[in-house]
Protein backbone atom coordinates (compact mmCIF):
# COMPACT_ATOMS: atom_id res chain seq x y z
CA UNK A 1 0.00 0.00 0.00
CA UNK A 2 1.33 3.46 -0.81
CA UNK A 3 1.97 5.76 2.15
CA UNK A 4 0.23 8.63 0.33
CA UNK A 5 -3.08 6.73 0.32
CA UNK A 6 -2.71 5.56 3.91
CA UNK A 7 -4.67 7.60 6.48
CA UNK A 8 -3.20 7.23 9.98
CA UNK A 9 -5.24 8.26 12.98
CA UNK A 10 -2.81 8.93 15.85
CA UNK A 11 -5.60 8.73 18.42
CA UNK A 12 -6.77 5.29 17.29
CA UNK A 13 -6.11 2.37 19.66
CA UNK A 14 -5.38 0.28 16.53
CA UNK A 15 -2.90 2.70 14.96
CA UNK A 16 -0.36 1.00 12.78
CA UNK A 17 -2.33 -2.26 12.77
CA UNK A 18 -3.78 -3.34 9.44
CA UNK A 19 -5.17 -6.77 8.69
CA UNK A 20 -3.55 -8.72 5.86
CA UNK A 21 -6.83 -8.74 3.95
CA UNK A 22 -6.91 -4.94 3.83
CA UNK A 23 -3.35 -4.33 2.60
CA UNK A 24 -4.17 -5.07 -1.04
CA UNK A 25 -7.33 -2.97 -1.22
CA UNK A 26 -6.76 0.49 -2.74
CA UNK A 27 -8.48 3.35 -0.98
CA UNK A 28 -9.99 6.21 -2.90
CA UNK A 29 -10.56 8.88 -0.22
CA UNK A 30 -12.21 11.31 -2.61
CA UNK A 31 -14.82 8.75 -3.72
CA UNK A 32 -15.54 7.68 -0.16
CA UNK A 33 -15.86 11.27 1.01
CA UNK A 34 -18.24 12.26 -1.79
CA UNK A 35 -20.81 9.73 -0.68
CA UNK A 36 -21.46 11.70 2.52
CA UNK A 37 -21.32 15.28 1.24
CA UNK A 38 -23.38 17.61 3.42
CA UNK A 39 -26.21 19.32 1.64
CA UNK A 40 -25.72 22.96 0.71
CA UNK A 41 -21.99 22.63 -0.08
CA UNK A 42 -20.66 22.90 -3.57
CA UNK A 43 -17.89 20.62 -4.76
CA UNK A 44 -15.41 23.51 -4.61
CA UNK A 45 -16.37 24.38 -1.03
CA UNK A 46 -16.03 20.75 -0.01
CA UNK A 47 -12.57 20.54 -1.59
CA UNK A 48 -11.53 23.77 0.14
CA UNK A 49 -12.75 22.51 3.53
CA UNK A 50 -10.98 19.16 3.05
CA UNK A 51 -7.78 20.96 2.13
CA UNK A 52 -8.03 23.17 5.21
CA UNK A 53 -8.76 20.11 7.36
CA UNK A 54 -5.68 18.33 6.01
CA UNK A 55 -3.54 21.39 6.80
CA UNK A 56 -4.91 21.66 10.33
CA UNK A 57 -4.34 17.95 10.96
CA UNK A 58 -0.79 18.28 9.66
CA UNK A 59 -0.20 21.27 11.97
CA UNK A 60 -1.56 19.27 14.91
CA UNK A 61 0.89 16.46 14.14
CA UNK A 62 3.75 18.94 13.93
CA UNK A 63 2.73 20.57 17.21
CA UNK A 64 2.61 17.15 18.90
CA UNK A 65 6.15 16.45 17.74
CA UNK A 66 7.34 19.86 18.93
CA UNK A 67 5.61 19.39 22.28
CA UNK A 68 7.20 15.96 22.75
CA UNK A 69 10.64 17.44 21.98
CA UNK A 70 10.03 20.32 24.42
CA UNK A 71 8.93 17.89 27.14
CA UNK A 72 12.10 15.80 26.64
CA UNK A 73 14.23 18.96 26.81
CA UNK A 74 12.39 20.09 29.95
CA UNK A 75 13.03 16.69 31.56
CA UNK A 76 16.73 16.90 30.71
CA UNK A 77 16.99 20.39 32.21
CA UNK A 78 15.22 19.31 35.39
CA UNK A 79 17.51 16.28 35.67
CA UNK A 80 20.61 18.49 35.25
CA UNK A 81 19.30 20.88 37.91
CA UNK A 82 18.65 17.98 40.26
CA UNK A 83 14.92 18.58 40.38
CA UNK A 84 13.01 15.42 41.15
CA UNK A 85 9.38 14.61 40.41
CA UNK A 86 8.77 15.00 44.16
CA UNK A 87 9.96 18.61 43.94
CA UNK A 88 7.52 19.18 41.10
CA UNK A 89 4.73 17.62 43.13
CA UNK A 90 5.56 19.83 46.12
CA UNK A 91 5.54 22.90 43.90
CA UNK A 92 2.21 21.90 42.33
CA UNK A 93 0.64 21.29 45.74
CA UNK A 94 1.96 24.59 47.04
CA UNK A 95 0.59 26.45 44.03
CA UNK A 96 -2.75 24.63 44.30
CA UNK A 97 -3.01 25.47 48.01
CA UNK A 98 -2.22 29.11 47.23
CA UNK A 99 -4.89 29.11 44.52
CA UNK A 100 -7.41 27.68 46.97
CA UNK A 101 -6.52 30.29 49.60
CA UNK A 102 -7.06 33.21 47.24
CA UNK A 103 -10.35 31.84 45.92
CA UNK A 104 -13.57 33.59 46.88
CA UNK A 105 -15.12 30.38 48.19
CA UNK A 106 -12.22 29.82 50.60
CA UNK A 107 -12.32 33.42 51.80
CA UNK A 108 -16.07 33.28 52.43
CA UNK A 109 -15.75 29.95 54.24
CA UNK A 110 -12.88 31.27 56.34
CA UNK A 111 -14.88 34.37 57.31
CA UNK A 112 -17.94 32.27 58.17
CA UNK A 113 -15.91 29.84 60.31
CA UNK A 114 -14.16 32.73 62.04
CA UNK A 115 -17.48 34.33 62.92
CA UNK A 116 -18.86 30.99 64.08
CA UNK A 117 -15.78 30.49 66.27
CA UNK A 118 -16.16 33.93 67.82
CA UNK A 119 -19.85 33.34 68.52
CA UNK A 120 -19.12 29.90 69.99
CA UNK A 121 -16.39 31.35 72.20
CA UNK A 122 -18.73 34.08 73.43
CA UNK A 123 -21.49 31.56 74.09
CA UNK A 124 -19.16 29.26 76.05
CA UNK A 125 -17.89 32.22 78.04
CA UNK A 126 -21.47 33.16 78.91
CA UNK A 127 -22.27 29.58 79.90
CA UNK A 128 -19.18 29.50 82.13
CA UNK A 129 -20.19 32.76 83.79
CA UNK A 130 -23.72 31.51 84.39
CA UNK A 131 -22.43 28.23 85.89
CA UNK A 132 -19.99 30.10 88.16
CA UNK A 133 -22.73 32.44 89.32
CA UNK A 134 -25.14 29.55 89.98
CA UNK A 135 -22.49 27.62 91.93
CA UNK A 136 -21.74 30.76 93.95
CA UNK A 137 -25.44 31.23 94.67
CA UNK A 138 -25.74 27.59 95.64
CA UNK A 139 -22.72 27.82 97.97
CA UNK A 140 -24.25 30.83 99.70
CA UNK A 141 -27.60 29.08 100.16
CA UNK A 142 -28.78 27.96 103.60
CA UNK A 143 -28.94 24.32 102.52
CA UNK A 144 -25.31 24.28 101.38
CA UNK A 145 -24.17 26.13 104.54
CA UNK A 146 -25.96 23.54 106.69
CA UNK A 147 -24.39 20.68 104.67
CA UNK A 148 -20.94 22.29 104.91
CA UNK A 149 -21.28 22.68 108.67
CA UNK A 150 -22.26 19.02 109.06
CA UNK A 151 -19.33 17.83 106.96
CA UNK A 152 -16.99 20.03 108.99
CA UNK A 153 -18.37 18.62 112.24
CA UNK A 154 -17.98 15.03 111.05
CA UNK A 155 -14.43 15.77 109.86
CA UNK A 156 -13.43 17.29 113.19
CA UNK A 157 -14.81 14.28 115.05
CA UNK A 158 -12.99 11.82 112.80
CA UNK A 159 -9.70 13.73 112.85
CA UNK A 160 -10.01 14.38 116.55
CA UNK A 161 -10.56 10.71 117.36
CA UNK A 162 -7.53 9.73 115.30
CA UNK A 163 -5.30 12.14 117.17
CA UNK A 164 -6.52 10.73 120.48
CA UNK A 165 -6.03 7.12 119.42
CA UNK A 166 -2.48 7.63 118.12
CA UNK A 167 -1.31 9.01 121.48
CA UNK A 168 -1.66 5.58 123.07
CA UNK A 169 0.21 3.69 120.37
CA UNK A 170 3.83 2.73 120.85
CA UNK A 171 6.39 2.69 118.12
CA UNK A 172 7.51 -0.73 116.95
CA UNK A 173 11.15 0.04 117.70
CA UNK A 174 10.39 0.64 121.34
CA UNK A 175 12.11 4.03 121.24
CA UNK A 176 9.16 5.79 122.80
CA UNK A 177 8.36 9.25 121.49
CA UNK A 178 11.29 9.32 119.07
CA UNK A 179 10.50 9.02 115.40
CA UNK A 180 11.62 5.74 113.81
CA UNK A 181 14.72 5.96 111.65
CA UNK A 182 14.42 5.30 108.00
CA UNK A 183 17.18 2.87 106.99
CA UNK A 184 15.90 2.36 103.46
CA UNK A 185 18.63 2.78 100.81
CA UNK A 186 16.50 5.04 98.66
C-alpha positions in Angstrom: 0.0 0.0 0.0 1.3 3.5 -0.8 2.0 5.8 2.1 0.2 8.6 0.3 -3.1 6.7 0.3 -2.7 5.6 3.9 -4.7 7.6 6.5 -3.2 7.2 10.0 -5.2 8.3 13.0 -2.8 8.9 15.9 -5.6 8.7 18.4 -6.8 5.3 17.3 -6.1 2.4 19.7 -5.4 0.3 16.5 -2.9 2.7 15.0 -0.4 1.0 12.8 -2.3 -2.3 12.8 -3.8 -3.3 9.4 -5.2 -6.8 8.7 -3.6 -8.7 5.9 -6.8 -8.7 3.9 -6.9 -4.9 3.8 -3.4 -4.3 2.6 -4.2 -5.1 -1.0 -7.3 -3.0 -1.2 -6.8 0.5 -2.7 -8.5 3.3 -1.0 -10.0 6.2 -2.9 -10.6 8.9 -0.2 -12.2 11.3 -2.6 -14.8 8.8 -3.7 -15.5 7.7 -0.2 -15.9 11.3 1.0 -18.2 12.3 -1.8 -20.8 9.7 -0.7 -21.5 11.7 2.5 -21.3 15.3 1.2 -23.4 17.6 3.4 -26.2 19.3 1.6 -25.7 23.0 0.7 -22.0 22.6 -0.1 -20.7 22.9 -3.6 -17.9 20.6 -4.8 -15.4 23.5 -4.6 -16.4 24.4 -1.0 -16.0 20.8 0.0 -12.6 20.5 -1.6 -11.5 23.8 0.1 -12.8 22.5 3.5 -11.0 19.2 3.0 -7.8 21.0 2.1 -8.0 23.2 5.2 -8.8 20.1 7.4 -5.7 18.3 6.0 -3.5 21.4 6.8 -4.9 21.7 10.3 -4.3 17.9 11.0 -0.8 18.3 9.7 -0.2 21.3 12.0 -1.6 19.3 14.9 0.9 16.5 14.1 3.8 18.9 13.9 2.7 20.6 17.2 2.6 17.1 18.9 6.1 16.4 17.7 7.3 19.9 18.9 5.6 19.4 22.3 7.2 16.0 22.8 10.6 17.4 22.0 10.0 20.3 24.4 8.9 17.9 27.1 12.1 15.8 26.6 14.2 19.0 26.8 12.4 20.1 30.0 13.0 16.7 31.6 16.7 16.9 30.7 17.0 20.4 32.2 15.2 19.3 35.4 17.5 16.3 35.7 20.6 18.5 35.2 19.3 20.9 37.9 18.6 18.0 40.3 14.9 18.6 40.4 13.0 15.4 41.1 9.4 14.6 40.4 8.8 15.0 44.2 10.0 18.6 43.9 7.5 19.2 41.1 4.7 17.6 43.1 5.6 19.8 46.1 5.5 22.9 43.9 2.2 21.9 42.3 0.6 21.3 45.7 2.0 24.6 47.0 0.6 26.4 44.0 -2.7 24.6 44.3 -3.0 25.5 48.0 -2.2 29.1 47.2 -4.9 29.1 44.5 -7.4 27.7 47.0 -6.5 30.3 49.6 -7.1 33.2 47.2 -10.3 31.8 45.9 -13.6 33.6 46.9 -15.1 30.4 48.2 -12.2 29.8 50.6 -12.3 33.4 51.8 -16.1 33.3 52.4 -15.7 29.9 54.2 -12.9 31.3 56.3 -14.9 34.4 57.3 -17.9 32.3 58.2 -15.9 29.8 60.3 -14.2 32.7 62.0 -17.5 34.3 62.9 -18.9 31.0 64.1 -15.8 30.5 66.3 -16.2 33.9 67.8 -19.9 33.3 68.5 -19.1 29.9 70.0 -16.4 31.3 72.2 -18.7 34.1 73.4 -21.5 31.6 74.1 -19.2 29.3 76.1 -17.9 32.2 78.0 -21.5 33.2 78.9 -22.3 29.6 79.9 -19.2 29.5 82.1 -20.2 32.8 83.8 -23.7 31.5 84.4 -22.4 28.2 85.9 -20.0 30.1 88.2 -22.7 32.4 89.3 -25.1 29.6 90.0 -22.5 27.6 91.9 -21.7 30.8 94.0 -25.4 31.2 94.7 -25.7 27.6 95.6 -22.7 27.8 98.0 -24.3 30.8 99.7 -27.6 29.1 100.2 -28.8 28.0 103.6 -28.9 24.3 102.5 -25.3 24.3 101.4 -24.2 26.1 104.5 -26.0 23.5 106.7 -24.4 20.7 104.7 -20.9 22.3 104.9 -21.3 22.7 108.7 -22.3 19.0 109.1 -19.3 17.8 107.0 -17.0 20.0 109.0 -18.4 18.6 112.2 -18.0 15.0 111.0 -14.4 15.8 109.9 -13.4 17.3 113.2 -14.8 14.3 115.0 -13.0 11.8 112.8 -9.7 13.7 112.8 -10.0 14.4 116.5 -10.6 10.7 117.4 -7.5 9.7 115.3 -5.3 12.1 117.2 -6.5 10.7 120.5 -6.0 7.1 119.4 -2.5 7.6 118.1 -1.3 9.0 121.5 -1.7 5.6 123.1 0.2 3.7 120.4 3.8 2.7 120.9 6.4 2.7 118.1 7.5 -0.7 116.9 11.1 0.0 117.7 10.4 0.6 121.3 12.1 4.0 121.2 9.2 5.8 122.8 8.4 9.3 121.5 11.3 9.3 119.1 10.5 9.0 115.4 11.6 5.7 113.8 14.7 6.0 111.6 14.4 5.3 108.0 17.2 2.9 107.0 15.9 2.4 103.5 18.6 2.8 100.8 16.5 5.0 98.7 
